Amino acid sequence: MLQRIQTVYMGVALIMTAVLPFTFALWTVEGKPFYFMADQIYTALFGLSTALSVISIISYAKRQNQFVMNRLNIILNFILLGLFVYRVLNVSGDATKAPEKGIGMFLPIVAIVFLVLANKAIKKDEDLVKSADRLR
């Protein structure tokens, strides 16, 4: 059952939280890129999001568990995005040290979009199974 479309969507979300943060900086401060590994909170949140994605992909037989784990992952990515926005907008008085947003800051948004698409596909799959049970 790994060939379902929701698994593809969850795989893309996994790539967004597990692979791409290593290549794209979250923001740059005074010309130096800031990666997620520089702060333990971001590392823990990205790691937790990655773990939720992997567990959700592995538990393909339990669609309801996948749906709940994806919802938790969406909430976690919203928290991560909120922390990013807070950090970028929290300028400490000196306007020359204001961070410039990087591509890595928008990775949770893309992950959220793909997790929502996966949840829609899971819901559609669950409705199909329920309709088939109704016909029996």
N, C-alpha and C positions, 0 to 999 in steps of 0.2 A: 504494500500500500504506500510505498515511498514515492510512487510516481504521480500522486495526486497534485493538483495545482497548489493547494494550500501548503504542501511541503516545499514547493519551489519558492513560494512567497516567504515562508519562514526561513528558508535557506538564504535568501537575499537579505533578510533582516539579520540573520546570523553573521553574514559577511560584513554588514554595516557596523555591527557592534564588536566583532572579533578581529577582523583583518584591517579594515580601512582606518581605524584610529591610529594604527602604527605608522601609516603612510602620510596622513594629512594632519597638520597641526591644528589645534583648536583655535588659537589666536597667536598673534605675534606682539611682543612688547619690546619696543626699542630695537627692532630688527631681529630679535631672537625668537625663534618659534617655541611655543609652549605646547608640549604634547601631553596627553592624558596621564602618562606614567609619572609626571612630575608631581602629581597630587594624589595622595592615597584615597581620598574620597572618590575621585573620578575613576581611579583604577578599580576600586571595589564595585562601583555601580556598573561600569562597563563589564566587569567580570560576572556580576550577578545577572545582567541582561544576557550575556553570552550563555551562561549556564541555563537560564530559563528557556532560551531558544533551542539549545541542544536537547534538553529534557522534553520539550514540546515536540520536537521532530521525532525523537525516539518513541514517544508514546502515541504512535499513529493509530493504534487500535482503540484508544479511548478518546473519542472526539470531544466529549465534554471536558475532560481534563486539559486537552489541548486548548480549548476555548478559554478556560479559566487562566491557564498559564500565559496565554497570549494577552489577556486583559491585564494581568499583573505586570507583564513585560511592557505594555503600553504605558501603564501608570509609572513604572520605573523610568522609562525613557522621557516622560513628561517631567519627572523630578530632575533628571539629568539635564534636560534642556533648560529648566528653570534655574538650576545652579549655574549653567553657562551664561545665561542672560544676566543673572545677578552679578556674576563675577566681571563681565565685560562692562556693565553699566555702573559698577561701583568704582568710580574713578576717585582717587585720593587727592583731589585738589590740584594736582599738577597736570595740566592738559597735554604736556609733551609726552607723558608716560601712558597715555590712553592706549589700550590694546586695540589692534586691528583684527577684525573677525577673520577667521580662517574657514576653510571648507569643512574641517573636522567638527566645527560647532554645529553644522547642519545635519550631521549624520543621524542623530536621534530622530529628526523630523522624517527622514526617508525611511528609517526603521519603523516608525509609527505607522506610516502610510502602508507599508508592506504587511505589517501585523494586522491592520484593519482589513486589508484585502484577504489575508489568510482567514480571519474570523468570519468574513462574509462567505468564503468558500466552505468553511467548516459548517456554518449554519445551513447553507444550501445542501451540503452532503447529508447532514442530519435530517433535514426535512425530506429528502429523497428516501432515506432509509425508513422514516416513519410512514411515508405514503406507501411504500412497498409492504410494510407490516400491516397496514390497514387493509390491503387488498387480499391478504391471506385469510 
